[in-house]
Amino acid sequence: MRILYAMDGSPQSRHGEMLAASLFDREGVQIDVFTVEPEIAVDAVMAGAGYQMSGLDVPVFDAETVAKEAAERLADEGFTTSWGSSKGAPAHEILSRVTGGSYDLIVMGGSHTTWMGNVLLGSVSMHVLHESPISVLIAHAAPTGSGKVLVGVDGSKGNFAALDVITDVLDRSRCVIEFATVVGHPWVPSAVPQAGFYVGQVTAEERLEEEQRIERGRELVERCTAPLRQGGFEVQGIVLIGKPGPELLKEADSIGADLVVVGSRGLGAMRRTLLGSVSDQVVRHAPATLVARAG
């Protein structure tokens, strides 16, 4: 697997580097470090978002040196590496680099104040996430070393793209993977209850429907865990009940996951539901998220 690791030299941007060292397979992964010397004044991403420049830390640095030093650190960890740099609008340069190379995954660290910002709509990392034709990993925090990876599954094409990515990128000896699917309640309390009905009452039919949904969830989780278990990963599965985004984040916190993996159904901020989608919720709040893009 060939990875483009985009970073700006800040401590926050190195979270992606630290996550790679903690979880990635050294034998199967090549990491190309890429740094952009930003021309923020003409960055269409920031301008289009109406972003005020006063609060942004625009670093002045030697992009080539930053990239080279990061590549050397990863090489010391046992990875095959290369490095490169450019000058321009960071999001544009990163996406152009991906278009011009045979990459499988983009890794980025997140920061609120550098050009790798992850919170503000229109920031570099979020723009790359929404426009990238390949899978993207955004790390907001340094890994704890737990080796725990939570994979959200729903049976979609993006779901199975996630399986392919984690099989290729994660180190079997370093990771414990939990697959989770989230099923919703089949009932909604009636605004005008019928006679003899009290709020919160669940009918036998609704209870049966919930049990069937849970069973289908178990079957899906088993289909996902089986091939990875056979491939040498330590895996387990769980069925959660509720809304997918909040439940996945709650489970990630519960198990101390260093990485959450979700699939994406589409490409582009307008063609996907930008706000409110499961992947957007998880990316903004999980310590690190890999959004797998289906080909």
Sine and cosine of phi, psi and omega as CSV:
sin_phi,cos_phi,sin_psi,cos_psi,sin_omega,cos_omega
0.00,0.00,0.69,-0.72,0.01,-1.00
-0.95,-0.31,0.81,-0.58,-0.10,-1.00
-0.90,-0.45,0.69,-0.72,0.17,-0.98
-0.99,-0.17,0.91,-0.41,0.02,-1.00
-0.98,-0.19,0.96,-0.27,-0.03,-1.00
-1.00,-0.08,0.82,-0.58,-0.04,-1.00
-0.51,-0.86,0.35,-0.94,-0.06,-1.00
-0.89,-0.46,0.16,0.99,0.04,-1.00
1.00,0.03,-0.17,0.98,0.01,-1.00
-0.96,0.26,0.39,-0.92,0.06,-1.00
-0.83,0.56,-0.60,0.80,-0.01,-1.00
-0.91,0.41,-0.63,0.77,-0.04,-1.00
-0.94,0.35,-0.32,0.95,0.01,-1.00
-0.98,0.18,-0.07,1.00,0.06,-1.00
-0.87,0.50,-0.58,0.82,0.04,-1.00
-0.90,0.43,-0.64,0.77,0.04,-1.00
-0.90,0.44,-0.68,0.73,-0.01,-1.00
-0.92,0.39,-0.61,0.79,0.03,-1.00
-0.92,0.40,-0.66,0.76,0.04,-1.00
-0.86,0.51,-0.71,0.71,-0.01,-1.00
-0.90,0.44,-0.49,0.87,-0.05,-1.00
-0.99,0.12,-0.57,0.82,-0.20,-0.98
-0.84,-0.54,-0.36,0.93,-0.19,-0.98
-0.99,0.10,0.45,-0.89,0.02,-1.00
-0.98,0.19,0.90,-0.44,-0.06,-1.00
-0.94,0.34,-0.48,0.88,-0.04,-1.00
-0.99,0.16,-0.51,0.86,-0.11,-0.99
-0.98,-0.20,0.05,1.00,-0.13,-0.99
-0.84,-0.53,0.72,-0.70,0.18,-0.98
-0.92,-0.40,0.77,-0.64,-0.05,-1.00
-0.91,-0.41,0.86,-0.51,0.08,-1.00
-0.97,-0.22,0.91,-0.40,-0.01,-1.00
-0.99,0.12,0.71,-0.70,-0.07,-1.00
-0.69,-0.72,0.79,-0.61,0.00,-1.00
-0.79,-0.61,0.64,-0.77,-0.01,-1.00
-0.90,-0.44,0.78,-0.63,0.18,-0.98
-0.99,0.13,0.94,-0.33,-0.21,-0.98
-0.97,0.23,0.62,-0.78,0.20,-0.98
-0.96,-0.29,0.96,0.27,-0.16,-0.99
-0.86,0.51,-0.54,0.84,-0.07,-1.00
-0.87,0.50,-0.45,0.90,-0.02,-1.00
-0.90,-0.43,0.31,0.95,-0.02,-1.00
-0.97,0.25,0.94,-0.33,-0.04,-1.00
-0.89,0.46,-0.47,0.88,0.01,-1.00
-0.89,0.45,-0.76,0.65,-0.02,-1.00
-0.94,0.35,-0.66,0.75,-0.02,-1.00
-0.90,0.44,-0.66,0.75,-0.01,-1.00
-0.91,0.41,-0.45,0.90,0.01,-1.00
-1.00,0.07,-0.08,1.00,-0.04,-1.00
0.93,0.38,0.52,0.85,-0.13,-0.99
-0.98,0.22,0.70,-0.72,0.04,-1.00
-1.00,0.09,0.78,-0.63,-0.13,-0.99
-0.98,0.21,-0.24,0.97,-0.16,-0.99
-0.88,0.47,-0.50,0.86,-0.06,-1.00
-0.99,-0.13,0.12,0.99,-0.10,-1.00
-0.99,-0.16,0.74,-0.67,0.06,-1.00
-1.00,0.06,0.97,-0.23,0.01,-1.00
-1.00,-0.09,0.97,-0.24,-0.13,-0.99
-0.95,0.33,0.57,-0.82,0.15,-0.99
-0.95,-0.32,0.93,-0.36,-0.11,-0.99
-0.43,-0.90,0.24,-0.97,0.07,-1.00
-1.00,0.04,0.98,-0.20,-0.11,-0.99
-0.86,0.50,-0.64,0.77,-0.02,-1.00
-0.90,0.43,-0.67,0.74,0.00,-1.00
-0.91,0.42,-0.68,0.73,0.02,-1.00
-0.86,0.50,-0.72,0.69,-0.01,-1.00
-0.91,0.42,-0.69,0.73,-0.02,-1.00
-0.89,0.45,-0.69,0.72,-0.02,-1.00
-0.91,0.42,-0.63,0.78,0.04,-1.00
-0.91,0.42,-0.65,0.76,0.03,-1.00
-0.89,0.45,-0.61,0.79,0.01,-1.00
-0.92,0.38,-0.63,0.78,0.03,-1.00
-0.90,0.44,-0.67,0.74,0.00,-1.00
-0.94,0.35,-0.57,0.82,0.07,-1.00
-0.90,0.44,-0.61,0.79,0.05,-1.00
-0.90,0.43,-0.44,0.90,0.04,-1.00
-0.99,0.17,-0.13,0.99,0.05,-1.00
0.95,-0.30,0.08,1.00,0.00,-1.00
-1.00,0.03,0.46,-0.89,0.21,-0.98
-0.99,0.15,0.81,-0.59,-0.12,-0.99
-0.72,-0.70,0.31,-0.95,0.22,-0.98
-0.54,-0.84,0.08,-1.00,-0.02,-1.00
-0.51,-0.86,0.37,-0.93,0.04,-1.00
-0.27,-0.96,0.20,-0.98,-0.01,-1.00
-0.48,-0.88,0.24,-0.97,0.08,-1.00
-0.43,-0.90,0.00,-1.00,0.02,-1.00
-0.75,-0.67,0.70,-0.71,0.01,-1.00
0.47,-0.88,-0.40,-0.92,0.06,-1.00
-0.97,0.23,0.88,-0.47,-0.15,-0.99
-0.81,0.59,-0.76,0.65,-0.03,-1.00
-0.87,0.50,-0.69,0.72,0.00,-1.00
-0.88,0.47,-0.70,0.72,-0.03,-1.00
-0.91,0.41,-0.64,0.77,0.01,-1.00
-0.90,0.43,-0.74,0.67,-0.02,-1.00
-0.91,0.41,-0.59,0.81,0.05,-1.00
-0.91,0.41,-0.62,0.78,0.02,-1.00
-0.89,0.45,-0.65,0.76,0.02,-1.00
-0.91,0.42,-0.69,0.72,0.00,-1.00
-0.88,0.48,-0.58,0.82,-0.06,-1.00
-1.00,0.04,-0.02,1.00,-0.04,-1.00
-0.73,-0.69,0.23,-0.97,-0.04,-1.00
-0.99,-0.10,0.93,0.37,-0.02,-1.00
-1.00,-0.07,0.44,-0.90,0.03,-1.00
-0.94,-0.34,-0.36,0.93,-0.09,-1.00
-0.41,-0.91,0.64,-0.77,0.16,-0.99
-0.97,-0.26,0.74,-0.67,0.09,-1.00
-0.90,-0.44,0.75,-0.66,0.01,-1.00
-0.67,-0.74,0.55,-0.84,0.18,-0.98
-1.00,-0.06,0.48,-0.88,-0.03,-1.00
-0.96,-0.29,0.56,-0.83,0.07,-1.00
-0.51,-0.86,0.51,-0.86,0.01,-1.00
-0.99,0.10,-0.33,0.94,-0.17,-0.99
-0.86,-0.50,-0.24,0.97,0.04,-1.00
-0.99,-0.13,-0.02,-1.00,-0.03,-1.00
-0.94,0.34,-0.11,0.99,0.10,-1.00
-1.00,0.03,0.23,0.97,-0.11,-0.99
-0.71,0.70,0.58,-0.81,-0.08,-1.00
-0.86,-0.50,-0.17,0.99,-0.10,-1.00
-1.00,-0.05,-0.69,0.72,-0.09,-1.00
-0.96,0.28,0.74,-0.67,0.06,-1.00
-0.88,0.48,0.77,-0.64,-0.05,-1.00
0.99,-0.14,-0.08,1.00,0.02,-1.00
-0.93,0.37,0.24,-0.97,-0.12,-0.99
-0.87,0.49,-0.77,0.64,-0.07,-1.00
-0.90,0.44,-0.64,0.77,0.00,-1.00
-0.95,0.32,-0.58,0.81,0.04,-1.00
-0.90,0.43,-0.70,0.71,0.03,-1.00
-0.89,0.46,-0.68,0.74,0.01,-1.00
-0.83,0.55,-0.72,0.70,-0.10,-1.00
-0.98,0.21,-0.40,0.92,-0.08,-1.00
-0.95,-0.31,-0.17,0.98,-0.05,-1.00
-0.93,0.37,0.68,-0.73,0.08,-1.00
-0.99,0.17,-0.11,0.99,-0.02,-1.00
-0.84,-0.55,0.10,-1.00,-0.03,-1.00
-0.91,0.42,0.50,-0.87,-0.05,-1.00
-0.74,-0.68,0.69,-0.72,0.11,-0.99
-0.89,-0.45,0.81,-0.58,0.04,-1.00
-0.88,-0.48,0.85,-0.53,-0.02,-1.00
-0.95,-0.31,0.86,-0.51,0.02,-1.00
-1.00,-0.08,-0.37,0.93,-0.10,-1.00
-0.64,-0.77,0.41,-0.91,0.07,-1.00
-0.93,0.37,0.59,-0.81,0.02,-1.00
-0.91,0.41,0.49,-0.87,0.02,-1.00
-1.00,0.09,-0.27,0.96,-0.08,-1.00
1.00,-0.03,0.13,0.99,0.00,-1.00
-0.93,0.37,-0.47,0.89,-0.06,-1.00
0.96,0.28,0.12,0.99,-0.04,-1.00
-0.99,0.12,0.75,-0.67,0.04,-1.00
-0.79,-0.61,0.81,-0.59,0.05,-1.00
-0.97,-0.25,0.80,-0.60,-0.01,-1.00
-0.90,-0.44,0.89,-0.45,0.05,-1.00
-1.00,0.09,0.79,-0.61,-0.04,-1.00
-0.81,-0.59,0.60,-0.80,0.02,-1.00
-0.63,-0.78,0.11,0.99,0.03,-1.00
1.00,0.07,0.05,1.00,-0.02,-1.00
-0.99,0.15,0.14,-0.99,0.06,-1.00
-0.88,0.48,-0.62,0.78,0.04,-1.00
-0.89,0.46,-0.56,0.83,0.06,-1.00
-0.83,0.55,-0.75,0.66,-0.05,-1.00
-0.97,0.23,-0.41,0.91,0.16,-0.99
-0.90,0.43,-0.60,0.80,0.03,-1.00
-0.89,0.46,-0.65,0.76,0.03,-1.00
-0.87,0.49,-0.67,0.74,0.00,-1.00
-0.89,0.45,-0.69,0.72,-0.06,-1.00
-0.91,0.42,-0.75,0.67,-0.06,-1.00
-0.93,0.37,-0.51,0.86,0.06,-1.00
-0.89,0.45,-0.61,0.79,-0.05,-1.00
-0.99,0.14,-0.50,0.87,-0.18,-0.98
-0.97,-0.23,-0.50,0.87,-0.13,-0.99
-1.00,0.06,0.52,-0.85,0.01,-1.00
-1.00,0.03,0.87,-0.49,-0.04,-1.00
-0.86,0.51,-0.50,0.86,-0.05,-1.00
-0.99,0.11,-0.18,0.98,-0.09,-1.00
-0.93,-0.37,-0.20,0.98,-0.18,-0.98
-0.88,-0.48,0.55,-0.84,0.24,-0.97
-0.86,-0.51,0.87,-0.50,-0.13,-0.99
-0.95,-0.30,0.77,-0.64,0.11,-0.99
-0.92,-0.39,0.82,-0.57,0.08,-1.00
-1.00,-0.09,0.74,-0.67,-0.01,-1.00
-0.74,-0.67,0.72,-0.70,0.19,-0.98
-0.87,-0.49,0.53,-0.85,-0.06,-1.00
-0.90,-0.43,0.82,-0.58,0.06,-1.00
-0.93,-0.38,0.60,-0.80,-0.01,-1.00
-1.00,-0.02,0.37,-0.93,0.11,-0.99
-0.92,0.40,0.67,-0.74,-0.02,-1.00
-0.99,0.16,0.03,1.00,-0.04,-1.00
-0.83,-0.56,0.43,-0.90,0.11,-0.99
-0.76,-0.65,0.79,-0.61,-0.02,-1.00
-0.82,0.57,0.71,-0.71,-0.02,-1.00
-0.95,0.32,0.66,-0.75,0.05,-1.00
-0.93,0.37,-0.51,0.86,0.01,-1.00
-0.81,-0.59,1.00,0.03,-0.06,-1.00
-0.87,0.50,0.59,-0.80,0.06,-1.00
-0.97,0.26,0.28,-0.96,0.01,-1.00
-0.85,0.52,0.71,-0.71,0.01,-1.00
0.99,0.10,0.01,1.00,-0.03,-1.00
-0.95,-0.31,0.70,-0.71,0.06,-1.00
-0.90,-0.43,0.50,-0.87,-0.04,-1.00
-0.86,0.51,0.76,-0.65,-0.01,-1.00
0.99,-0.12,-0.16,0.99,0.03,-1.00
-0.94,0.34,0.66,-0.75,0.00,-1.00
-0.87,-0.48,0.77,-0.64,-0.01,-1.00
-0.98,0.22,0.25,-0.97,0.03,-1.00
-0.89,0.45,-0.59,0.80,0.00,-1.00
-0.91,0.41,-0.66,0.75,0.01,-1.00
-0.93,0.37,-0.63,0.78,0.04,-1.00
-0.90,0.43,-0.64,0.77,0.04,-1.00
-0.90,0.44,-0.66,0.75,0.01,-1.00
-0.89,0.46,-0.65,0.76,0.02,-1.00
-0.90,0.44,-0.69,0.73,0.01,-1.00
-0.88,0.48,-0.60,0.80,0.02,-1.00
-0.93,0.37,-0.63,0.78,0.04,-1.00
-0.90,0.43,-0.67,0.74,0.02,-1.00
-0.89,0.45,-0.66,0.75,0.01,-1.00
-0.90,0.44,-0.67,0.74,0.06,-1.00
-0.89,0.45,-0.58,0.81,0.06,-1.00
-0.90,0.44,-0.67,0.74,0.04,-1.00
-0.88,0.48,-0.65,0.76,0.00,-1.00
-0.90,0.43,-0.65,0.76,0.02,-1.00
-0.90,0.43,-0.72,0.69,0.00,-1.00
-0.87,0.50,-0.66,0.75,0.00,-1.00
-0.91,0.42,-0.64,0.77,0.03,-1.00
-0.88,0.47,-0.54,0.84,-0.02,-1.00
-0.99,0.15,-0.62,0.78,-0.06,-1.00
-0.97,0.25,-0.53,0.85,-0.12,-0.99
-0.83,0.56,-0.79,0.62,-0.05,-1.00
-0.91,0.41,-0.55,0.84,0.02,-1.00
-0.96,0.29,-0.59,0.81,0.07,-1.00
-0.89,0.46,-0.68,0.74,0.03,-1.00
-0.92,0.40,-0.46,0.89,0.00,-1.00
-1.00,0.09,0.06,1.00,0.10,-0.99
0.98,-0.22,0.03,1.00,0.04,-1.00
-0.99,0.13,0.51,-0.86,0.18,-0.98
-1.00,0.05,0.91,-0.42,-0.11,-0.99
-0.74,-0.67,0.39,-0.92,0.12,-0.99
-0.51,-0.86,0.19,-0.98,-0.06,-1.00
-0.66,-0.75,0.39,-0.92,0.00,-1.00
-0.47,-0.88,0.52,-0.85,0.11,-0.99
-0.93,-0.36,0.83,-0.56,0.01,-1.00
-0.96,-0.30,0.42,-0.91,-0.02,-1.00
-0.85,-0.53,0.81,-0.59,0.02,-1.00
0.59,-0.81,-0.56,-0.83,0.03,-1.00
-1.00,-0.09,0.73,-0.69,-0.16,-0.99
-0.81,0.58,-0.78,0.62,-0.06,-1.00
-0.85,0.53,-0.85,0.52,-0.01,-1.00
-0.87,0.49,-0.62,0.78,-0.03,-1.00
-0.93,0.37,-0.64,0.77,0.04,-1.00
-0.91,0.42,-0.67,0.74,0.02,-1.00
-0.91,0.42,-0.64,0.77,0.02,-1.00
-0.90,0.44,-0.68,0.74,0.00,-1.00
-0.93,0.38,-0.63,0.78,0.03,-1.00
-0.87,0.50,-0.67,0.74,0.03,-1.00
-0.92,0.38,-0.62,0.78,-0.04,-1.00
-0.90,0.44,-0.66,0.75,-0.05,-1.00
-1.00,-0.06,-0.08,1.00,-0.02,-1.00
0.95,0.32,0.65,0.76,-0.05,-1.00
-0.93,0.36,0.71,-0.71,0.11,-0.99
-1.00,0.08,-0.32,0.95,-0.05,-1.00
-0.55,-0.84,0.69,-0.72,0.13,-0.99
-0.91,-0.42,0.72,-0.69,-0.02,-1.00
-0.90,-0.43,0.79,-0.61,0.05,-1.00
-0.71,-0.70,0.37,-0.93,0.07,-1.00
-1.00,-0.08,0.35,-0.94,0.08,-1.00
-0.86,-0.51,0.68,-0.73,-0.05,-1.00
-1.00,0.02,-0.22,0.98,-0.13,-0.99
-0.51,-0.86,-0.19,-0.98,-0.06,-1.00
-0.68,-0.74,0.78,-0.63,0.08,-1.00
0.99,-0.14,0.62,-0.78,-0.09,-1.00
-0.90,0.43,-0.52,0.85,-0.03,-1.00
-0.99,0.11,-0.56,0.83,-0.03,-1.00
-0.98,0.19,-0.43,0.90,0.17,-0.99
-1.00,-0.09,0.37,-0.93,0.12,-0.99
-0.98,0.22,0.97,-0.24,-0.17,-0.99
-0.88,0.48,-0.77,0.64,-0.03,-1.00
-0.99,-0.16,0.73,-0.69,0.07,-1.00
0.99,-0.12,-0.21,0.98,0.03,-1.00
-0.95,0.32,0.43,-0.90,-0.04,-1.00
-0.87,0.50,-0.72,0.70,-0.04,-1.00
-0.89,0.45,-0.64,0.77,0.03,-1.00
-0.90,0.43,-0.67,0.74,0.02,-1.00
-0.87,0.49,-0.72,0.69,-0.06,-1.00
-0.93,0.38,-0.69,0.73,-0.02,-1.00
-0.85,0.52,-0.64,0.77,-0.08,-1.00
-0.96,0.27,-0.39,0.92,-0.16,-0.99
-0.85,-0.53,-0.34,0.94,0.00,-1.00
-0.98,0.20,0.42,-0.91,0.03,-1.00
-0.85,0.53,-0.63,0.78,0.07,-1.00
-0.42,-0.91,0.63,-0.78,-0.05,-1.00
-0.71,-0.71,0.73,-0.69,0.14,-0.99
-0.96,-0.30,0.90,-0.44,0.05,-1.00
-0.99,-0.17,0.94,-0.35,-0.06,-1.00
-1.00,0.08,0.80,-0.60,-0.02,-1.00
-0.99,-0.14,0.82,-0.57,0.07,-1.00
-0.96,0.28,0.65,-0.76,-0.03,-1.00
-0.97,0.25,0.00,0.00,0.00,0.00
